[in-house]
């Protein structure tokens, strides 16, 4: 779950702990994002080797998390990141990738809405049976014949 994604103004960048706190991602997940090429830039480090993130890195991570939470495969997020990193000129490719994912998410929502309707109808039926005291035996398993 994405938390507060805007950091107070801070010179020198955001530590991995602060970014973890802001995004709700663990430090291991943040390292995974970096290792898998999901970020738009190499994250700079202090002389002591500590990562220093910018607010733009946090904003990108939030987008990546939303894409992932909505079912976009890691490989597709990697492809999207590659396109963005490569700069101007491939916007139609980025758009096509996002449009395809939007269609996929809308189809999932349609399927989930249909499932929710069936579940809601069962809940309503069971509520009525419980209220009327007629729930005993409702859809009880039948012994083999």
N, C-alpha and C positions, 0 to 999 in steps of 0.2 A: 504494500500500500504506500503510495506516494504521500509524503508528509509536507512540511513547509519547504518549498523549493526555492525561496528567495533568501539569500544570505545577507546579513548586514554588510555594509561596505567594509572591505578588509583589504589592506595592502598585502601583497605577497601571495595571495591565493588561499585556497581552502584545503585543509588537510583531508586525508582519506576518511578520518573519523567524523569530521564535520559533514562531508558529503554523504557518508553512510547515514548519519543522523537526519540530514535533510531529505534524503530520498527513501529511507526505510530499507535500503539495500545493505547487506552485510559487506564488510571489507573484502571478504573472499569473493563475493559476487562482483564487486567493483574491479578486483584484480582479474576476474574471469572476463569481464567486458573488455578490459584493456588487452589481455592476452589473445582474445579471439578477434581482435580488429574491429570491434564494434564502436569504438570512439572515433571522433573526427580528427584527432591529432594525437601525437605522442604527448603524454602528460609529463611536463617538466618536473624535475626533482630538485630538492635543496642539496646543498653540499653534503648533508648527512644521508641523502638518498630518500627522503620523504617526498611523496607525491604532492604536487601543488595544483589543484584543480581551479578552473575559472567558473564563473556563473554560467557561461555558455556551455561548459562541459556538463554541468548539472542539468541545464535545460535539455540538452541532447539526451542525457540518461533518462530523464522523465519521459521523453518521446519514445525512446527505445523500450522502456518498461511498459508503456501503454500499448505499443505494437505487440510486444511479447504477450502481455496479459490478454490481448484480443486474439491470440492464436497465431501470430506471425512466426514462422519458423526462424530460428537463429540464422540459418543460411540466407534467408531473405533479408533479414535485418543487416547482415554483413554486406550483402549486395547493395542495399540502399546506402549504407555508410560509405561504401566504395564510390558510388555515384556522387554522393555529396562531396566527398574528399577530392574527387577529381576536378571539381570546379564547374564553372558555367559551360553550357553547351549540351548537357544531357538531361535538361529538365523534362523533355517529353518521356524519357525512360523512367525518371523518378515518378512522374505523374502516372504512367501506366502501372508501375509497381504498386503505388498507393491505391489506384482505382481498383485493381484486382483484389487487393486485400479488403478494401471497403465492400466490394461485392460479396466476398467470403464472409465477412462479419455480418452483413445484412442477412445473408442466407442462414447463418447460425441463429441470429435473433428470430427469424421467422420460425425456424425449427423449435427453438426454445419456447416461443410464444405458443405454438401448437401443443407442446408437451405440458406447459403450464396450464393450459385450458383443460386438458384431460385430468391432470392432478387436481385442479380446483374443483372439477365436477365430482371427483371421488371424495375430496374433503367435504364438500357440501352434502353428499349422500351419507357419509359416515356421521357427520354432525347431526343430521336428521335422525338417523337410526339410534345414536346415543341419546339424543334428546327424548325420543319416543320410547326408549327402552327396548328396541328391537334389534340391537347390534349383535346379539349372540348368534354365531353361525354365519355372519355375513362374510362371504368368500372364505369360509373355513376350508382347509385342505380336505379333499375327498380321499377316502381310503381306496387303495387299488382294487379293481374289480376282478 
